[in-house]
Amino acid sequence: MSRPIVAIVGAAETTRMGKVPDMSQIQLHADAALNAIRDAGLQPGNIDGIATAGETPESIAHYLGIEPTWIDATGVGGCSFMMHVRHAAAAIRDGLCRTVLITHGESGRSRIAAAGFPHPSPGSLGHQFETPFGTVGPPTMFTLPVLRYLKHHGLREEDLATVAVVQREWAALNPRAAQKAPITVDDVMASRMIVYPFRMLMCCLVTDGGGALVLTSDERARDLPSTPVYLIGSGESVETPMVSQMEDFTTSRAFRTSGRLAFESAGIRHGDVDHLMIYDAFAHLPMYGLEDLGFCRPGEAATLIRQRYTAPGGTLPTNTNGGGLSYMHSGMYGMYALQESVRQMRGTAAAQVPGAKISVCHGVGGMFAASATIVLSNQRPA
């Protein structure tokens, strides 16, 4: 007996994004959840599985009046929601639940009843061996690998700036993007230094918002009004909670493992990919993603981006919503990358890729600590 095919049947972001000073974190979760459930043509009572990060499954279940038979509270940073998709599909296939709601919401800018940044707890590995040296947040932690990456491959800060410029081109096509005004490499290089080599325009936005997904079996999806998007492959992995202990600063082992598993389970090659989302909290991450996923050889991603392969009109449209650098970034961006992949597969994206059939959505958790990769398609698997 074949295992059920799983599809995303509901996908939505919060009604408002950017600056939402009148909604708390859990309200953002709920707003996105109700929008996604409505998009699926369902009611909260139809949900029997919940996955979330930032909030707890019990809080979401109570707030929405849901009685789940399966929950997932995996929380490894921004790619948690991609892992939730993978885990939810497994739960549906194994009959642990029928319909799963995955929620995200953060008051990253307004800080209304918001969770704090998960600083290393006393006695943890990071607290013992990294915090004493001043690495207390993403900008300071990510500088270690990116500086080695630039030196090893003979690249310049301007190569990081080019990533931000291309992302802004995509954002200009998206009415919901927080930042749409065109920028140049010179603009990026002239923006305020945050932590060397990151200028302000190389760093993600800080916004309010959220998103949610609804997954169910293909059999049930046929009775729903929404356009199903099929999960055809997935992968996940972790490496280390301490960025200083990465196996190699120029590549992410978690990226490579997660990507390989996703491509193998989907049975696809790189030439089959029509659309790509790579979590871009900082400008170097798309470079690592392109290389570690195998779209180019080590050190070639900067050239790929410079030659506009990933830009509007390019052969590998990447981060088509504008990404975390220009679209929105409330703290854990993975949900928004998934939302854009779903829109592209439904044919409803603001900057729609013509004829796109396969989208790869790749995320990072922590500072190269974790990774997850999701492969979606609008073509039902045989």
ZAMILO-709184 format. One record per residue (C-alpha): chain; residue in three letters; x, y, z; residue number from 1. Coordinates in nm, 3 decimals, always signed. Each point is the difference from the previous one (the first is absolute). Layout:
   unit   code         u         v         w   pos
      A    ALA         X         Y         Z   NUM
...
END
This chain:
   unit   code         u         v         w   pos
      A    MET    +0.000    +0.000    +0.000     1
      A    SER    +0.148    +0.337    -0.104     2
      A    ARG    +0.043    +0.276    +0.258     3
      A    PRO    -0.216    +0.311    -0.037     4
      A    ILE    +0.122    +0.293    -0.205     5
      A    VAL    +0.008    +0.317    +0.212     6
      A    ALA    -0.097    +0.344    -0.123     7
      A    ILE    -0.004    +0.354    +0.130     8
      A    VAL    -0.362    +0.111    -0.034     9
      A    GLY    +0.006    +0.322    +0.200    10
      A    ALA    +0.263    +0.274    +0.002    11
      A    ALA    -0.022    +0.358    +0.122    12
      A    GLU    +0.189    +0.274    +0.175    13
      A    THR    -0.135    +0.243    +0.256    14
      A    THR    -0.248    +0.256    -0.127    15
      A    ARG    +0.254    +0.273    +0.070    16
      A    MET    +0.378    -0.017    +0.005    17
      A    GLY    +0.284    +0.241    +0.061    18
      A    LYS    -0.105    +0.204    +0.304    19
      A    VAL    -0.298    -0.140    +0.190    20
      A    PRO    +0.009    +0.171    +0.341    21
      A    ASP    -0.348    -0.111    +0.106    22
      A    MET    +0.050    -0.377    -0.017    23
      A    SER    +0.194    -0.225    +0.235    24
      A    GLN    +0.207    -0.297    -0.106    25
      A    ILE    -0.277    -0.254    +0.060    26
      A    GLN    -0.252    +0.223    -0.179    27
      A    LEU    +0.228    -0.001    -0.305    28
      A    HIS    +0.012    -0.381    +0.017    29
      A    ALA    -0.379    -0.013    +0.021    30
      A    ASP    -0.058    +0.250    -0.280    31
      A    ALA    +0.225    -0.194    -0.236    32
      A    ALA    -0.152    -0.331    +0.111    33
      A    LEU    -0.357    +0.109    -0.063    34
      A    ASN    +0.098    +0.144    -0.338    35
      A    ALA    +0.163    -0.329    -0.102    36
      A    ILE    -0.290    -0.213    +0.127    37
      A    ARG    -0.239    +0.223    -0.194    38
      A    ASP    +0.220    -0.032    -0.309    39
      A    ALA    -0.032    -0.379    +0.030    40
      A    GLY    -0.379    +0.021    +0.022    41
      A    LEU    +0.003    -0.149    +0.351    42
      A    GLN    -0.092    +0.091    +0.357    43
      A    PRO    +0.222    -0.017    +0.311    44
      A    GLY    -0.194    -0.308    +0.107    45
      A    ASN    +0.132    -0.185    -0.306    46
      A    ILE    +0.358    +0.030    +0.129    47
      A    ASP    +0.140    -0.291    +0.203    48
      A    GLY    +0.374    +0.073    -0.020    49
      A    ILE    +0.196    +0.308    +0.108    50
      A    ALA    +0.363    +0.097    -0.054    51
      A    THR    +0.152    +0.331    +0.104    52
      A    ALA    +0.313    +0.177    +0.121    53
      A    GLY    +0.032    +0.315    +0.207    54
      A    GLU    -0.332    -0.082    +0.163    55
      A    THR    -0.091    -0.343    +0.139    56
      A    PRO    -0.244    -0.247    -0.157    57
      A    GLU    -0.211    +0.009    +0.317    58
      A    SER    -0.031    +0.379    -0.020    59
      A    ILE    -0.105    -0.012    -0.366    60
      A    ALA    -0.243    -0.288    +0.061    61
      A    HIS    -0.161    +0.181    +0.292    62
      A    TYR    -0.015    +0.337    -0.177    63
      A    LEU    -0.168    -0.146    -0.309    64
      A    GLY    -0.215    -0.258    +0.177    65
      A    ILE    +0.168    -0.300    -0.167    66
      A    GLU    +0.032    -0.349    +0.150    67
      A    PRO    +0.304    -0.154    -0.171    68
      A    THR    +0.101    -0.365    -0.011    69
      A    TRP    +0.353    +0.089    -0.117    70
      A    ILE    +0.230    +0.293    +0.080    71
      A    ASP    +0.351    +0.113    -0.091    72
      A    ALA    +0.191    +0.268    +0.190    73
      A    THR    +0.330    -0.036    -0.186    74
      A    GLY    +0.184    +0.329    +0.047    75
      A    VAL    +0.342    +0.034    -0.161    76
      A    GLY    -0.034    +0.354    -0.132    77
      A    GLY    -0.120    +0.126    -0.335    78
      A    CYS    -0.020    -0.333    -0.181    79
      A    SER    -0.224    -0.154    +0.269    80
      A    PHE    -0.308    +0.043    -0.220    81
      A    MET    +0.161    -0.190    -0.285    82
      A    MET    +0.070    -0.284    +0.242    83
      A    HIS    -0.363    +0.023    +0.112    84
      A    VAL    -0.110    -0.057    -0.360    85
      A    ARG    +0.217    -0.310    -0.018    86
      A    HIS    -0.118    -0.133    +0.336    87
      A    ALA    -0.366    +0.077    -0.071    88
      A    ALA    +0.016    -0.193    -0.325    89
      A    ALA    +0.141    -0.301    +0.184    90
      A    ALA    -0.275    +0.023    +0.263    91
      A    ILE    -0.274    +0.017    -0.265    92
      A    ARG    +0.149    -0.293    -0.191    93
      A    ASP    +0.016    -0.207    +0.320    94
      A    GLY    -0.359    +0.080    +0.095    95
      A    LEU    +0.085    +0.197    +0.314    96
      A    CYS    -0.218    +0.286    -0.118    97
      A    ARG    -0.187    +0.109    -0.313    98
      A    THR    +0.046    +0.375    -0.029    99
      A    VAL    +0.291    +0.200    +0.143   100
      A    LEU    +0.021    +0.372    +0.070   101
      A    ILE    +0.350    +0.154    +0.012   102
      A    THR    +0.012    +0.350    +0.145   103
      A    HIS    +0.248    +0.283    +0.034   104
      A    GLY    -0.026    +0.352    +0.139   105
      A    GLU    +0.248    +0.251    +0.139   106
      A    SER    -0.023    +0.355    +0.120   107
      A    GLY    +0.360    +0.050    -0.102   108
      A    ARG    -0.025    +0.377    -0.041   109
      A    SER    -0.274    +0.112    +0.238   110
      A    ARG    +0.094    -0.257    +0.270   111
      A    ILE    -0.359    -0.049    +0.121   112
      A    ALA    +0.004    -0.302    +0.235   113
      A    ALA    +0.293    -0.128    -0.203   114
      A    ALA    +0.236    -0.282    +0.085   115
      A    GLY    +0.357    +0.108    +0.069   116
      A    PHE    +0.298    -0.095    -0.212   117
      A    PRO    +0.117    -0.346    +0.112   118
      A    HIS    +0.336    +0.098    +0.148   119
      A    PRO    +0.213    -0.293    +0.119   120
      A    SER    -0.119    -0.121    +0.338   121
      A    PRO    +0.247    -0.007    +0.290   122
      A    GLY    +0.212    -0.312    -0.016   123
      A    SER    -0.077    -0.071    -0.365   124
      A    LEU    +0.281    -0.063    -0.244   125
      A    GLY    -0.047    +0.337    -0.164   126
      A    HIS    -0.012    +0.183    +0.332   127
      A    GLN    +0.320    -0.165    +0.116   128
      A    PHE    +0.212    +0.018    -0.313   129
      A    GLU    -0.130    +0.281    -0.224   130
      A    THR    -0.192    +0.261    +0.200   131
      A    PRO    +0.307    +0.104    +0.204   132
      A    PHE    +0.159    +0.114    -0.327   133
      A    GLY    -0.290    +0.228    -0.091   134
      A    THR    -0.198    -0.214    -0.243   135
      A    VAL    -0.350    +0.069    +0.125   136
      A    GLY    -0.219    +0.027    -0.312   137
      A    PRO    -0.026    -0.082    -0.369   138
      A    PRO    +0.211    +0.289    -0.135   139
      A    THR    +0.297    -0.081    +0.221   140
      A    MET    -0.034    -0.377    -0.038   141
      A    PHE    -0.031    -0.001    -0.379   142
      A    THR    +0.311    +0.215    -0.051   143
      A    LEU    +0.233    -0.291    +0.077   144
      A    PRO    -0.103    -0.227    -0.290   145
      A    VAL    -0.069    +0.279    -0.250   146
      A    LEU    +0.344    +0.158    +0.043   147
      A    ARG    +0.167    -0.336    -0.058   148
      A    TYR    -0.229    -0.062    -0.299   149
      A    LEU    +0.091    +0.332    -0.162   150
      A    LYS    +0.373    -0.047    +0.056   151
      A    HIS    +0.003    -0.363    -0.111   152
      A    HIS    -0.176    +0.074    -0.328   153
      A    GLY    +0.166    +0.335    -0.069   154
      A    LEU    -0.327    +0.193    +0.019   155
      A    ARG    -0.076    +0.356    +0.106   156
      A    GLU    -0.259    +0.174    +0.213   157
      A    GLU    -0.154    +0.125    -0.324   158
      A    ASP    -0.096    -0.359    -0.079   159
      A    LEU    -0.215    -0.003    +0.313   160
      A    ALA    -0.147    +0.334    -0.104   161
      A    THR    -0.104    -0.144    -0.336   162
      A    VAL    -0.221    -0.254    +0.178   163
      A    ALA    -0.190    +0.282    +0.170   164
      A    VAL    -0.038    +0.191    -0.330   165
      A    VAL    -0.153    -0.301    -0.179   166
      A    GLN    -0.234    -0.073    +0.291   167
      A    ARG    -0.127    +0.357    -0.018   168
      A    GLU    -0.076    -0.043    -0.372   169
      A    TRP    -0.234    -0.285    +0.089   170
      A    ALA    -0.152    +0.200    +0.285   171
      A    ALA    -0.080    +0.285    -0.238   172
      A    LEU    -0.240    -0.240    -0.175   173
      A    ASN    -0.180    -0.091    +0.323   174
      A    PRO    -0.265    +0.240    +0.137   175
      A    ARG    +0.030    -0.157    +0.348   176
      A    ALA    +0.378    +0.047    +0.024   177
      A    ALA    +0.120    +0.227    +0.280   178
      A    GLN    +0.279    +0.154    -0.210   179
      A    LYS    -0.052    +0.056    -0.374   180
      A    ALA    +0.220    +0.298    -0.093   181
      A    PRO    +0.283    -0.100    -0.238   182
      A    ILE    +0.350    -0.012    +0.148   183
      A    THR    +0.349    -0.031    -0.147   184
      A    VAL    +0.317    -0.165    +0.121   185
      A    ASP    +0.124    +0.347    +0.095   186
      A    ASP    -0.314    +0.056    +0.208   187
      A    VAL    +0.057    -0.324    +0.187   188
      A    MET    +0.367    +0.077    +0.060   189
      A    ALA    -0.089    +0.348    +0.126   190
      A    SER    -0.258    -0.128    +0.248   191
      A    ARG    +0.090    -0.009    +0.369   192
      A    MET    +0.250    -0.261    +0.115   193
      A    ILE    -0.160    -0.245    +0.242   194
      A    VAL    +0.273    -0.259    +0.055   195
      A    TYR    +0.279    -0.039    -0.254   196
      A    PRO    -0.056    -0.091    -0.281   197
      A    PHE    -0.378    +0.043    +0.035   198
      A    ARG    -0.143    +0.340    -0.090   199
      A    MET    -0.360    +0.075    +0.093   200
      A    LEU    -0.135    -0.085    -0.347   201
      A    MET    +0.171    -0.340    +0.018   202
      A    CYS    -0.206    -0.084    +0.312   203
      A    CYS    -0.360    -0.115    +0.021   204
      A    LEU    -0.292    +0.226    +0.080   205
      A    VAL    -0.161    +0.003    +0.344   206
      A    THR    -0.378    -0.017    -0.042   207
      A    ASP    -0.328    -0.130    +0.144   208
      A    GLY    -0.202    -0.274    -0.164   209
      A    GLY    -0.065    -0.369    -0.034   210
      A    GLY    -0.113    -0.280    -0.224   211
      A    ALA    -0.170    -0.338    +0.013   212
      A    LEU    -0.040    -0.315    -0.207   213
      A    VAL    -0.259    -0.279    -0.007   214
      A    LEU    +0.103    -0.348    -0.114   215
      A    THR    -0.212    -0.307    -0.067   216
      A    SER    -0.007    -0.309    -0.218   217
      A    ASP    -0.046    +0.025    -0.374   218
      A    GLU    -0.320    -0.202    +0.036   219
      A    ARG    -0.153    +0.259    +0.229   220
      A    ALA    +0.145    +0.288    -0.202   221
      A    ARG    -0.216    -0.102    -0.297   222
      A    ASP    -0.311    +0.102    +0.195   223
      A    LEU    +0.135    +0.345    +0.091   224
      A    PRO    -0.031    +0.318    -0.208   225
      A    SER    +0.364    +0.111    +0.015   226
      A    THR    +0.273    -0.088    -0.248   227
      A    PRO    +0.215    -0.275    +0.157   228
      A    VAL    +0.378    +0.024    +0.003   229
      A    TYR    +0.168    -0.336    +0.041   230
      A    LEU    +0.291    -0.082    +0.227   231
      A    ILE    +0.230    -0.214    -0.214   232
      A    GLY    +0.324    +0.009    +0.199   233
      A    SER    +0.154    +0.116    +0.326   234
      A    GLY    +0.311    -0.010    +0.212   235
      A    GLU    +0.134    +0.128    +0.330   236
      A    SER    +0.320    -0.006    +0.204   237
      A    VAL    +0.199    +0.177    +0.272   238
      A    GLU    +0.370    +0.063    +0.049   239
      A    THR    +0.098    +0.191    +0.315   240
      A    PRO    -0.148    +0.261    +0.237   241
      A    MET    +0.332    +0.186    -0.008   242
      A    VAL    +0.093    +0.175    -0.324   243
      A    SER    +0.367    -0.014    +0.102   244
      A    GLN    -0.016    -0.379    -0.018   245
      A    MET    -0.121    -0.034    -0.359   246
      A    GLU    +0.177    -0.275    -0.191   247
      A    ASP    +0.090    +0.250    -0.274   248
      A    PHE    -0.077    +0.373    +0.011   249
      A    THR    -0.043    +0.016    -0.378   250
      A    THR    -0.285    -0.252    -0.020   251
      A    SER    -0.285    -0.125    +0.219   252
      A    ARG    -0.009    -0.372    +0.066   253
      A    ALA    -0.366    +0.028    +0.106   254
      A    PHE    -0.080    +0.177    -0.330   255
      A    ARG    +0.167    -0.273    -0.202   256
      A    THR    -0.167    -0.289    +0.185   257
      A    SER    -0.346    +0.156    +0.001   258
      A    GLY    +0.021    +0.094    -0.368   259
      A    ARG    +0.123    -0.342    -0.104   260
      A    LEU    -0.280    -0.177    +0.185   261
      A    ALA    -0.261    +0.231    -0.153   262
      A    PHE    +0.121    -0.045    -0.357   263
      A    GLU    +0.033    -0.377    +0.041   264
      A    SER    -0.347    -0.042    +0.152   265
      A    ALA    -0.153    +0.218    -0.272   266
      A    GLY    +0.186    -0.188    -0.273   267
      A    ILE    +0.102    +0.326    -0.170   268
      A    ARG    +0.313    +0.154    -0.145   269
      A    HIS    +0.107    +0.362    +0.014   270
      A    GLY    -0.117    +0.060    -0.355   271
      A    ASP    -0.354    -0.095    +0.105   272
      A    VAL    -0.026    +0.292    +0.244   273
      A    ASP    -0.202    +0.295    -0.130   274
      A    HIS    +0.000    +0.212    +0.313   275
      A    LEU    +0.224    +0.028    +0.305   276
      A    MET    -0.038    +0.154    +0.345   277
      A    ILE    +0.306    +0.029    +0.225   278
      A    TYR    -0.036    +0.145    +0.349   279
      A    ASP    +0.184    +0.334    -0.011   280
      A    ALA    +0.026    +0.148    +0.348   281
      A    PHE    +0.334    +0.140    -0.118   282
      A    ALA    +0.140    +0.048    -0.349   283
      A    HIS    +0.245    -0.288    +0.012   284
      A    LEU    -0.263    -0.271    +0.052   285
      A    PRO    -0.120    -0.022    -0.363   286
      A    MET    +0.363    -0.054    -0.100   287
      A    TYR    +0.042    -0.289    +0.240   288
      A    GLY    -0.339    -0.139    -0.104   289
      A    LEU    +0.072    +0.004    -0.372   290
      A    GLU    +0.329    -0.181    +0.054   291
      A    ASP    -0.100    -0.246    +0.270   292
      A    LEU    -0.317    -0.099    -0.184   293
      A    GLY    +0.215    -0.074    -0.304   294
      A    PHE    -0.119    +0.267    -0.244   295
      A    CYS    +0.362    +0.104    -0.052   296
      A    ARG    +0.347    -0.092    +0.118   297
      A    PRO    +0.156    +0.145    +0.318   298
      A    GLY    +0.092    +0.364    -0.049   299
      A    GLU    -0.214    +0.047    -0.312   300
      A    ALA    -0.321    +0.133    +0.157   301
      A    ALA    +0.116    +0.364    -0.010   302
      A    THR    +0.058    -0.027    -0.374   303
      A    LEU    -0.337    -0.168    -0.048   304
      A    ILE    -0.173    +0.287    +0.179   305
      A    ARG    +0.210    +0.268    -0.169   306
      A    GLN    -0.089    -0.144    -0.341   307
      A    ARG    -0.370    +0.023    +0.098   308
      A    TYR    -0.088    -0.369    -0.006   309
      A    THR    -0.207    +0.054    +0.317   310
      A    ALA    -0.142    +0.343    -0.093   311
      A    PRO    -0.325    +0.083    -0.178   312
      A    GLY    +0.026    -0.146    -0.348   313
      A    GLY    +0.273    -0.244    +0.109   314
      A    THR    +0.000    -0.375    -0.050   315
      A    LEU    -0.015    -0.078    +0.374   316
      A    PRO    -0.251    +0.242    +0.157   317
      A    THR    +0.096    +0.020    +0.367   318
      A    ASN    -0.166    +0.171    +0.298   319
      A    THR    -0.270    +0.140    -0.224   320
      A    ASN    -0.192    +0.172    +0.282   321
      A    GLY    +0.299    +0.222    +0.081   322
      A    GLY    +0.126    -0.222    +0.280   323
      A    GLY    +0.078    +0.082    +0.358   324
      A    LEU    +0.215    +0.289    -0.121   325
      A    SER    -0.286    +0.189    -0.167   326
      A    TYR    -0.337    -0.181    +0.035   327
      A    MET    -0.033    -0.060    +0.373   328
      A    HIS    +0.180    -0.169    +0.287   329
      A    SER    -0.169    -0.020    +0.337   330
      A    GLY    +0.270    -0.217    +0.158   331
      A    MET    -0.053    -0.352    -0.139   332
      A    TYR    -0.034    +0.039    -0.375   333
      A    GLY    -0.055    -0.359    -0.112   334
      A    MET    -0.379    +0.028    -0.005   335
      A    TYR    +0.011    +0.290    -0.246   336
      A    ALA    +0.229    -0.190    -0.235   337
      A    LEU    -0.247    -0.289    +0.005   338
      A    GLN    -0.289    +0.237    -0.070   339
      A    GLU    +0.175    +0.128    -0.313   340
      A    SER    +0.074    -0.352    -0.122   341
      A    VAL    -0.368    -0.087    +0.040   342
      A    ARG    -0.106    +0.317    -0.185   343
      A    GLN    +0.236    -0.080    -0.285   344
      A    MET    -0.138    -0.354    -0.027   345
      A    ARG    -0.357    +0.133    +0.006   346
      A    GLY    +0.080    +0.261    -0.264   347
      A    THR    -0.101    +0.287    +0.228   348
      A    ALA    +0.334    +0.164    +0.085   349
      A    ALA    +0.050    +0.371    -0.056   350
      A    ALA    +0.311    -0.076    -0.207   351
      A    GLN    -0.125    -0.327    -0.146   352
      A    VAL    +0.250    -0.227    -0.176   353
      A    PRO    -0.173    -0.107    -0.323   354
      A    GLY    -0.067    -0.373    -0.019   355
      A    ALA    +0.170    -0.083    +0.331   356
      A    LYS    -0.067    -0.360    +0.106   357
      A    ILE    +0.261    -0.068    +0.270   358
      A    SER    +0.112    +0.228    +0.283   359
      A    VAL    +0.280    -0.071    +0.247   360
      A    CYS    -0.025    +0.181    +0.334   361
      A    HIS    +0.313    -0.009    +0.216   362
      A    GLY    +0.049    +0.136    +0.350   363
      A    VAL    +0.253    +0.053    +0.276   364
      A    GLY    -0.053    -0.020    +0.375   365
      A    GLY    +0.223    +0.187    +0.240   366
      A    MET    +0.341    +0.088    -0.139   367
      A    PHE    +0.048    -0.302    -0.230   368
      A    ALA    -0.115    -0.218    +0.293   369
      A    ALA    -0.289    -0.162    -0.187   370
      A    SER    -0.149    -0.024    -0.346   371
      A    ALA    -0.310    -0.128    -0.176   372
      A    THR    -0.092    -0.027    -0.367   373
      A    ILE    -0.346    -0.043    -0.151   374
      A    VAL    -0.080    -0.088    -0.363   375
      A    LEU    -0.348    +0.098    -0.121   376
      A    SER    -0.180    -0.054    -0.328   377
      A    ASN    -0.333    +0.081    -0.162   378
      A    GLN    +0.018    -0.333    -0.182   379
      A    ARG    -0.156    -0.291    +0.188   380
      A    PRO    +0.258    -0.275    +0.059   381
      A    ALA    -0.069    -0.324    -0.186   382
END
